[in-house]
Amino acid sequence: MKRLFLIYNILFFTLGVVAQNYTDQTAFWKLTSFDGEFNLKGVYLDQKIKRNAFEERITRKFLTGGLFFNTTSYVWHPNFLALKLDGGYSPETGQELSLVAPDRSEVNTLKKLNASILLFQHNKMNVMAFTNLYEGFSNRENLTNLKTKTFDWGGVYAYNNKYLPFSISYIQRRNDQSELANNRSYRIGSSNILASTSKSFGFNDNHLFTISQNSYSYDDNLVPTENETAANLVENRVLSWQLKDNFFLDAKKKYRFTSSISNENQKGTYYDYQRFQLMENLTLKLPANFNFSSSYNFFNIETNTERLKQQFVKGDLTHQLYQSVRTIATFEYHFIHSLQYQEINQKAGIDINYVKKIPLKGLLSISYSLRSNNQNRTSANKILTVQNEEYAISDSRMVLLSRQNILLESVIVKDETGTILYTLNIDYLLIVRNELVEIQRIPGGRIADNSLVYIDYTAIQPGSYDYNAIHKSLFASVSVLDKKFEIYFRNSTQDYIAPQSISFLTLDYFTQKIYGCRINFGFFTAGVEQDNFESTIIPYRLIRYFFVLQGDIKQKLMYTLNGTVRDYQMIIQEGTTQQYYNFTGAIAYTINPNIRLNINGSYLKQSGDGIELNLFTSRMELSARILQLYIKAGMELYSNRFYTENLDYKKFEIVVSRKF
């Protein structure tokens, strides 16, 4: 009787929800959508490598296909139990022919199945559960025989109410990779539990609290060989929580205060790490066009070998006078205390920007910046280990590592995940600039232009020192005819006041003068710039030319072409030269609504002292649609000449797919 009563209440509750929100037809099971795709893909690659007396040519042929489907359905009613299911099967076969390495054939298969259910999805209380299955098999003749399985499962429970809404989620992931020939395996496992809740006590505040536990484990020898009898198991567990608060201190929301408190505690096989972090921010809109913002950050970090405390205070006061003059005054205080050293950095500055309309639809812009940076450090001379230092690598500017006296053999460059390690002289170059080291990407490598990299290295650092750097900058520009013509000038200097104990430091005294002009007619922009940089570290003289051409013809043909030429007349020493030529272009032609042609390409040339590179890349793609049949054909060309190494690469592919 009690079971019947419980079932009756569940059905009554569900019927109430359905009746309140929907008028969909009820059914024991109803399929609401079914779609998918069947495709075939053929690829041909031809690669030639010539390095000194070594020559190699590799050709690859691949044929692959696939059948994929997606379905949505529900049981009884969409708001009772919604189902999603998608899967696919994709086999691949190929052959590789080589002049040097043995020829081999290759077979790859991919299977996947993903399913999820959502209970009471439009109710205040809802539950979601999912599972993902993936299996891949790769057999490369005379090389590898791999089988990969990935299994994910988890769920989310959420309860949305006006008192204390919250959600709890759990995700577990396991990845097994086996080498079938020698019974070795590699296993990665992870699990995540995350709980969060949010609350507002009025119209001017909101709060969010989250707590999570992440566990990671991997083992590279779960099935021991005869020579390896023990598994190599590594485990890490991270417990973290965070509280975010947001307050508006007045009804008009002119005064805002935000707070973030977090803690992270990691326990692992090789590495323990604990970090407590406090971040407070205050923003005020004051009378007479004044704005004030301030922040306070506190970090406490403890590891197996290090204890570090940091405090950071920053304040900005901004004033706008009419529409012409904008003034910003800033102050920063940064205090670092560790077991090995103590450091205090104080920065202060003022920026004044003036903008005025002039005849001929012109504009006069003048800005002046004055900044002071005082650094005081107390410690003994020591070897410093730096980890995960972030840099943005760009072809358009020099990037120096922040520390001096770096041991080159200790430098490790990786991506943001730490899983990809870049290779010296293939992905990047290291160039010694007196006591500093410059890093440059090699075009054609795995580091993209304007991308972030993270660098580990060891450096011999000085002990106690004290200096105050003064930086001044003046910029002026005049434009007429709605910025169709513009000339500009910038003068920057950096000097040091009363430096002490700097025998192991290389301070950068510099004076930089930039002159430039540009024209801008919408579809065409071009300019020239002279840059004279007199520095105690990296002096140079540079002339830069640039242009951009873009537009469309009757909205059917769109084109763009841009180029930059940089001519370094002097770097470090008088008489040294370097030239950089970079041109890129793209064309998109819509033949008719169902047929489209895309062509893009680029050319990069670098020559001079310390560099010799010619790189050409291009790609053409033709796509067409005939009823539900999609056809895509493409060609890709790549040619790289780097010192004595020549690399030529061609790729042709065609994809035919039928969607249903």
C-alpha positions in Angstrom: 0.0 0.0 0.0 2.8 2.4 0.8 4.5 1.7 -2.5 1.3 2.4 -4.4 0.9 5.6 -2.5 4.5 6.7 -3.3 4.1 5.9 -7.0 0.8 7.8 -7.0 2.5 10.9 -5.6 5.3 10.8 -8.1 2.9 10.5 -11.0 0.7 13.2 -9.6 3.7 15.5 -9.2 4.9 14.9 -12.7 1.5 15.3 -14.2 1.2 18.7 -12.4 4.5 19.9 -13.9 3.6 18.7 -17.4 0.1 20.3 -17.2 1.5 23.5 -16.0 4.2 24.0 -18.6 3.4 22.0 -21.7 0.7 20.7 -23.9 2.9 18.1 -25.8 1.3 14.8 -26.5 2.2 12.1 -24.0 3.5 8.8 -25.2 5.3 5.8 -23.8 8.2 6.6 -26.1 8.4 9.1 -28.9 11.2 9.9 -31.3 11.4 13.7 -31.9 14.4 13.9 -34.2 16.8 11.7 -36.1 19.6 13.0 -38.3 23.0 11.9 -39.4 25.7 11.8 -42.0 27.5 9.3 -44.2 30.8 10.4 -45.7 33.8 9.3 -47.7 37.2 11.0 -47.6 40.3 10.5 -49.6 43.7 12.1 -48.8 47.0 12.1 -50.7 50.2 13.6 -49.1 53.6 14.1 -50.7 56.5 15.4 -48.5 60.1 15.9 -49.6 62.9 16.7 -47.1 66.4 17.7 -47.9 68.9 18.3 -45.1 72.5 18.7 -46.2 73.3 15.4 -47.9 70.2 13.7 -46.6 67.2 13.4 -48.8 63.8 11.8 -48.0 60.5 11.5 -49.7 57.3 10.2 -48.1 53.9 9.7 -49.8 50.8 8.8 -47.9 47.4 7.7 -49.2 44.4 7.4 -46.9 40.8 6.4 -47.6 38.3 6.8 -44.8 34.5 6.9 -44.3 32.0 7.2 -41.6 28.5 6.8 -40.5 27.2 9.1 -37.8 23.8 9.7 -36.3 22.0 11.9 -33.7 18.7 11.2 -32.1 16.5 12.9 -29.5 13.4 11.4 -27.9 11.4 11.3 -24.7 9.5 8.9 -22.5 5.9 9.8 -21.6 6.6 13.6 -22.0 9.6 15.9 -22.8 9.6 17.3 -19.3 9.5 13.8 -17.7 12.4 12.0 -19.4 14.3 13.4 -22.4 16.9 11.2 -24.2 19.8 12.0 -26.5 21.8 9.4 -28.3 24.5 9.9 -30.9 27.1 7.5 -32.3 29.4 6.8 -35.2 31.7 4.3 -36.8 34.6 5.4 -39.0 37.2 3.0 -40.6 40.3 4.2 -42.3 42.9 2.5 -44.4 46.1 3.9 -45.9 49.6 3.3 -47.2 52.9 5.1 -46.7 55.8 4.8 -49.2 59.3 6.1 -48.3 62.7 6.3 -49.8 64.5 5.7 -46.5 62.1 4.1 -44.0 60.4 0.8 -44.8 57.0 1.0 -46.6 54.0 0.2 -44.4 50.3 0.0 -44.5 48.0 1.5 -41.9 44.5 0.7 -40.6 42.5 2.9 -38.2 39.0 2.5 -36.8 36.9 4.7 -34.6 33.8 3.9 -32.7 31.8 6.2 -30.4 28.5 6.2 -28.6 27.3 9.0 -26.4 24.0 9.0 -24.4 22.4 11.4 -22.0 19.1 11.5 -20.1 17.5 14.6 -18.5 14.7 14.2 -15.9 12.3 17.1 -15.3 14.4 19.4 -17.5 12.1 22.4 -17.1 11.3 21.9 -13.5 13.0 23.6 -10.5 14.5 20.2 -9.6 16.2 18.3 -12.5 18.7 15.5 -13.0 21.0 14.9 -15.9 23.1 11.8 -16.4 25.4 10.9 -19.3 27.9 8.4 -20.6 30.4 8.6 -23.5 32.1 5.5 -25.0 35.0 5.8 -27.4 37.1 3.0 -28.9 40.0 3.5 -31.4 42.2 1.0 -33.1 45.4 1.8 -35.0 47.6 -0.8 -36.8 50.7 0.6 -38.5 52.7 -2.2 -40.1 56.1 -2.8 -38.6 55.6 0.1 -36.2 52.7 0.1 -33.7 49.5 -1.8 -32.9 47.4 0.4 -30.5 44.0 0.1 -29.0 42.5 3.0 -27.1 39.4 3.0 -25.0 37.8 6.1 -23.3 34.9 5.9 -21.0 33.2 8.9 -19.4 30.2 9.0 -17.2 28.6 11.3 -14.7 25.6 13.4 -13.8 24.3 16.7 -12.5 21.6 17.3 -9.9 20.2 20.9 -9.7 17.6 22.5 -7.5 16.6 26.0 -8.5 14.7 27.9 -5.8 14.5 31.4 -4.4 16.1 30.5 -1.1 19.3 28.7 -1.9 19.7 27.2 -5.4 22.4 24.7 -5.8 23.9 22.0 -8.1 26.1 19.0 -7.6 27.9 17.3 -10.4 30.2 14.2 -10.7 32.3 13.2 -13.7 34.6 10.2 -14.0 36.9 9.6 -16.9 39.1 6.7 -17.8 41.4 6.3 -20.8 43.2 3.0 -21.5 45.8 2.7 -24.3 47.3 -0.8 -25.0 50.2 -1.8 -27.2 48.9 -5.2 -28.3 52.3 -6.5 -29.5 54.1 -6.2 -26.2 51.3 -6.1 -23.6 52.2 -2.7 -22.4 49.4 -0.2 -21.4 49.0 3.3 -20.4 46.0 4.3 -18.2 44.8 7.8 -17.2 42.0 8.2 -14.8 40.3 11.3 -13.3 37.2 12.2 -11.3 35.6 15.5 -10.4 33.1 16.4 -7.8 31.8 20.0 -8.0 29.1 21.6 -5.8 28.0 25.3 -6.2 25.3 27.5 -4.7 24.4 31.1 -5.2 22.4 33.6 -3.2 21.3 37.2 -3.3 20.0 39.0 -0.1 18.7 42.0 -2.0 18.8 43.8 -5.4 22.4 45.1 -4.9 24.3 41.9 -4.1 25.0 38.4 -5.3 27.2 35.6 -3.9 28.6 32.4 -5.4 30.3 29.5 -3.5 31.9 26.5 -5.2 33.8 23.6 -3.8 35.4 20.8 -5.8 37.6 17.8 -5.6 39.7 16.6 -8.5 41.6 13.4 -8.6 44.1 12.3 -11.2 46.0 9.1 -11.7 48.1 7.6 -14.5 50.0 4.4 -14.9 52.3 3.7 -17.8 52.8 0.0 -17.1 49.7 -1.6 -15.8 50.6 -4.9 -17.5 54.2 -5.5 -16.4 56.7 -7.0 -18.9 59.3 -9.5 -17.9 61.9 -6.8 -17.1 59.4 -4.5 -15.4 57.5 -6.1 -12.6 56.1 -3.0 -10.8 53.6 -0.4 -12.0 54.5 3.2 -12.2 51.5 4.8 -10.6 51.2 8.6 -10.1 48.3 10.1 -8.2 47.2 13.7 -7.5 44.2 15.0 -5.5 43.2 18.7 -5.5 40.7 20.1 -3.1 39.6 23.7 -3.8 36.9 26.1 -2.8 36.0 29.7 -3.8 33.7 32.4 -2.5 32.8 35.3 -4.8 30.9 38.3 -3.5 29.5 41.3 -5.5 28.1 44.4 -3.8 26.7 47.6 -5.1 27.0 50.1 -2.2 24.3 52.5 -3.3 21.0 52.5 -5.1 22.4 54.1 -8.3 25.1 51.5 -8.5 28.0 54.0 -8.6 29.9 52.3 -5.9 30.8 48.6 -6.4 32.8 46.2 -4.3 33.8 42.7 -5.4 35.6 40.0 -3.4 37.1 36.6 -4.2 38.5 34.2 -1.6 39.8 30.8 -2.7 42.0 28.0 -1.5 43.6 25.1 -3.3 45.3 22.2 -1.7 47.0 19.5 -3.8 48.5 16.3 -2.5 50.4 14.1 -4.9 52.9 11.4 -5.4 55.8 13.8 -6.2 54.4 17.3 -5.5 52.4 19.0 -2.8 51.0 22.5 -3.3 48.8 24.8 -1.3 47.6 28.3 -2.3 45.4 30.7 -0.5 44.3 33.7 -2.5 42.4 36.9 -1.6 41.3 39.5 -4.2 39.4 42.6 -3.3 38.3 45.4 -5.7 36.5 48.7 -5.1 35.2 51.0 -7.9 33.8 54.5 -7.2 32.2 57.1 -9.5 33.0 60.4 -7.8 31.7 63.9 -8.4 33.3 66.3 -10.9 34.0 63.5 -13.5 36.4 61.6 -11.2 36.5 57.8 -11.1 38.5 55.8 -8.6 39.3 52.1 -8.6 41.5 50.1 -6.2 42.4 46.5 -5.7 44.2 44.4 -3.0 45.5 40.9 -3.7 47.1 38.5 -1.2 48.7 35.1 -2.1 50.1 32.5 0.3 51.8 29.6 -1.6 53.5 26.6 0.0 55.2 23.7 -1.8 57.6 21.0 -0.9 60.5 23.4 -1.2 59.1 27.0 -1.2 57.0 29.3 1.0 55.9 32.5 -0.7 53.7 35.4 0.4 52.7 38.2 -1.9 50.7 41.3 -1.3 49.6 43.6 -4.2 47.9 47.0 -3.8 46.8 49.1 -6.8 44.9 52.4 -7.2 43.8 54.4 -10.2 42.3 57.9 -10.2 40.8 59.1 -13.5 39.5 62.5 -14.5 37.8 63.6 -17.7 37.9 67.4 -18.5 35.2 68.1 -21.1 35.9 65.8 -24.1 39.5 66.9 -24.6 41.6 66.0 -21.6 41.7 62.7 -19.8 44.1 62.2 -16.9 45.0 59.0 -15.1 47.1 58.7 -12.0 48.2 55.2 -10.9 50.0 53.7 -7.9 51.1 50.1 -7.3 52.8 48.4 -4.3 54.0 44.8 -4.6 55.6 43.0 -1.7 57.1 39.5 -2.0 58.5 37.5 0.9 59.9 34.0 0.6 62.5 31.8 2.4 65.2 32.9 0.0 64.5 36.6 -0.7 62.4 39.7 0.0 61.4 42.1 -2.8 59.4 45.4 -2.8 58.3 46.9 -6.1 56.6 50.4 -6.1 55.2 52.0 -9.2 53.7 55.4 -9.7 52.7 57.2 -12.9 50.5 59.8 -14.6 49.1 59.8 -18.1 47.6 62.8 -19.8 45.7 62.6 -23.1 44.6 65.6 -25.1 42.4 65.4 -28.2 41.3 68.4 -30.2 39.4 68.9 -33.5 41.2 71.0 -36.1 40.3 72.3 -39.6 40.0 70.0 -42.7 38.1 67.5 -40.6 41.2 66.9 -38.7 42.2 65.7 -35.3 45.1 66.6 -33.0 46.2 64.0 -30.4 48.9 64.6 -27.7 49.6 62.2 -24.8 52.3 62.3 -22.2 53.3 59.5 -19.7 55.6 59.6 -16.7 56.2 56.5 -14.7 58.5 55.5 -11.8 59.4 51.9 -10.9 61.4 51.4 -7.7 62.7 47.8 -7.0 64.3 46.8 -3.8 65.5 43.2 -3.3 67.3 41.6 -0.3 68.9 38.2 -0.6 72.1 36.4 -1.2 73.4 35.5 -4.7 71.7 32.2 -5.7 70.5 30.0 -8.5 66.9 30.7 -9.1 64.5 28.2 -10.7 61.6 29.8 -12.7 58.6 27.8 -13.7 55.6 28.5 -16.0 56.7 32.1 -16.9 54.2 33.3 -19.5 55.3 35.0 -22.7 53.4 36.1 -25.9 55.6 35.1 -28.9 55.2 37.4 -31.9 57.1 38.0 -35.1 56.6 41.7 -34.9 58.6 42.4 -31.7 61.5 41.1 -29.7 60.7 39.0 -26.7 63.3 38.9 -23.9 63.1 36.5 -20.9 62.7 38.5 -17.8 65.7 37.2 -15.8 69.4 37.6 -16.5 72.3 35.1 -16.6 70.0 32.2 -17.7 71.5 28.8 -18.2 70.5 28.0 -21.8 70.6 24.3 -21.4 67.9 24.6 -18.6 65.3 26.3 -20.9 62.1 24.3 -21.4 59.3 25.9 -23.6 55.8 24.4 -23.5 52.2 25.1 -24.3 49.7 26.3 -21.7 48.6 22.8 -20.8 52.2 21.7 -20.2 51.7 18.6 -22.4 53.5 19.9 -25.6 57.2 20.5 -25.3 58.6 22.6 -28.1 61.9 21.8 -29.7 64.9 24.2 -29.9 66.0 25.2 -33.4 62.8 23.6 -34.9 60.0 25.5 -33.1 62.0 28.4 -31.6 65.4 30.0 -31.3 67.3 31.3 -28.3 69.6 34.3 -28.9 71.9 35.7 -26.3 71.7 39.5 -25.9 74.5 40.4 -23.4 73.2 39.0 -20.1 69.7 38.5 -21.4 68.2 35.9 -23.7 65.7 36.5 -26.5 63.3 33.9 -27.7 62.0 33.8 -31.3 59.5 31.5 -32.9 60.5 29.7 -36.1 57.7 30.1 -38.7 56.4 26.7 -39.8 57.0 25.2 -36.4 54.4 24.3 -33.8 54.3 27.7 -32.1 51.7 30.0 -33.8 52.4 33.7 -34.2 50.9 35.8 -31.3 50.4 32.8 -29.1 51.3 32.1 -25.5 54.1 29.8 -24.3 55.2 28.9 -20.8 58.9 28.7 -20.0 60.9 27.0 -17.3 64.6 27.8 -16.8 67.3 28.3 -14.2 69.2 31.6 -13.7 72.0 32.9 -11.6 70.4 35.9 -9.8 72.0 38.7 -8.0 71.4 39.3 -4.3 70.5 42.6 -2.8 70.0 45.6 -5.2 68.0 48.8 -5.3 67.1 51.0 -8.3 64.5 53.4 -9.5 63.6 53.4 -13.2 62.1 56.6 -14.7 60.2 56.1 -18.0 58.9 59.1 -20.0 56.9 59.0 -23.2 55.5 61.7 -25.5 53.2 60.9 -28.4 51.7 63.3 -31.0 49.7 62.8 -34.1 47.8 65.0 -36.7 45.2 63.5 -39.0 43.0 65.3 -41.6 40.1 64.4 -43.9 38.5 61.9 -41.4 41.9 60.2 -40.7 42.6 59.6 -44.4 46.0 61.1 -43.9 48.0 60.9 -40.6 51.5 61.7 -39.3 52.7 60.8 -35.9 55.7 60.9 -33.6 56.7 59.1 -30.4 59.7 59.8 -28.1 60.4 57.5 -25.1 63.2 57.4 -22.6 64.2 55.3 -19.7 66.8 56.3 -17.0 67.7 55.1 -13.6 68.2 57.1 -10.4 70.8 56.1 -7.8 71.1 52.4 -8.6 72.8 50.4 -5.9 74.5 46.9 -5.9 73.7 46.3 -9.6 77.0 44.6 -10.6 75.0 41.5 -11.7 72.2 43.5 -13.4 72.0 44.9 -16.9 69.8 48.0 -16.8 68.2 49.1 -20.0 69.0 52.8 -20.5 67.3 53.7 -23.8 65.9 56.5 -26.0 63.4 55.6 -28.7 62.2 57.9 -31.5 59.5 56.8 -33.9 58.3 58.8 -36.9 55.5 57.6 -39.1 52.8 58.4 -41.6 49.8 56.5 -43.0 47.0 56.9 -45.5 43.6 55.3 -45.0 40.9 55.1 -47.8 38.8 52.3 -46.3 39.7 49.7 -48.9 43.4 50.6 -48.9 45.6 51.5 -46.0 49.4 52.0 -46.2 52.2 53.6 -44.2 55.9 53.9 -43.4 57.5 54.1 -40.0 61.1 54.9 -38.8 62.1 53.5 -35.4 65.4 54.5 -33.8 66.0 52.6 -30.6 69.2 53.5 -28.8 69.6 51.0 -25.9 72.3 49.6 -23.7 70.8 46.1 -24.3 69.4 45.8 -27.9 69.9 49.0 -29.9 68.5 48.9 -33.5 67.4 51.1 -36.4 64.3 50.0 -38.2 62.2 51.1 -41.2 58.8 49.4 -41.5 56.5 49.5 -44.5 52.9 48.2 -44.4 49.8 48.1 -46.5 46.3 46.5 -46.4 44.0 46.0 -49.4 40.5 44.7 -48.9 37.1 44.9 -50.4 34.4 43.0 -52.4 32.9 43.0 -55.9 29.1 42.8 -55.9 29.3 40.8 -52.7 30.3 37.7 -54.7 34.1 38.2 -54.7 35.7 39.2 -51.4 39.4 39.8 -51.2 42.1 40.9 -48.8 45.9 41.4 -49.1 48.2 42.8 -46.6 52.0 43.0 -46.3 54.7 44.2 -44.0 58.4 44.8 -44.7 60.8 45.4 -41.8 64.3 46.4 -42.5 66.7 46.4 -39.5 69.7 48.5 -40.4 71.5 47.8 -37.1 71.0 45.3 -34.3 73.5 45.3 -31.4 76.5 46.1 -33.6 76.9 48.6 -36.4 76.7 47.0 -39.8 74.4 44.1 -39.0 71.2 43.9 -40.9 68.0 41.8 -41.0 65.0 42.0 -43.3 61.5 40.6 -42.7 59.0 40.3 -45.6 55.5 39.1 -44.7 52.6 39.0 -47.2 49.2 37.2 -46.8 46.1 37.2 -49.0 42.7 35.6 -49.3 40.0 35.3 -51.9 36.4 34.0 -51.4 34.3 33.7 -54.5 30.6 32.7 -54.3 29.9 31.2 -57.7 26.3 30.5 -56.8 24.5 29.9 -53.4 25.6 26.3 -53.5 29.2 26.6 -54.8 31.9 28.5 -53.1 35.7 28.8 -53.7 38.2 29.9 -51.1 41.9 30.6 -51.7 44.4 31.9 -49.2 48.2 32.0 -49.0 51.1 33.6 -47.3 54.8 34.3 -47.9 57.4 35.0 -45.3 61.0 35.8 -45.9 63.7 36.5 -43.2 67.2 37.2 -44.2 70.3 38.7 -42.6 72.6 38.1 -39.7 71.4 35.1 -37.7 68.4 34.2 -39.8 67.7 32.8 -43.2 64.2 31.6 -44.0 61.8 31.4 -47.0 58.3 30.1 -46.2 55.3 29.8 -48.6 51.9 28.3 -47.7 48.7 28.2 -49.7 45.3 26.5 -49.6 42.5 26.2 -52.1 39.1 24.7 -51.2 36.0 24.2 -53.4 32.8 23.3 -51.7 29.5 22.5 -53.4 26.0 21.3 -52.4 23.7 19.2 -54.5 20.4 18.5 -52.7 21.6 16.7 -49.6 25.0 15.8 -51.0 28.0 17.9 -49.9 31.3 17.8 -51.8 34.5 19.5 -50.7 37.8 19.3 -52.5 41.0 21.0 -51.3 44.7 21.4 -52.0 47.4 22.6 -49.6 51.0 23.6 -50.5 53.8 24.2 -48.1 57.4 25.1 -48.9 60.0 25.9 -46.3 63.7 26.9 -46.8 65.5 27.2 -43.5 69.3 27.4 -43.8 70.4 24.1 -45.3 67.0 22.4 -44.7 64.3 22.3 -47.5 60.8 21.0 -46.9 58.1 20.7 -49.5 54.7 19.4 -48.7 51.6 18.8 -50.8 48.2 17.6 -49.7 45.1 16.8 -51.7 41.8 15.8 -50.2 38.2 15.3 -51.3 35.2 14.7 -49.0 31.8 13.5 -50.1 29.0 13.4 -47.5 25.3 12.7 -47.5 23.3 14.2 -44.7 20.0 12.9 -43.7 
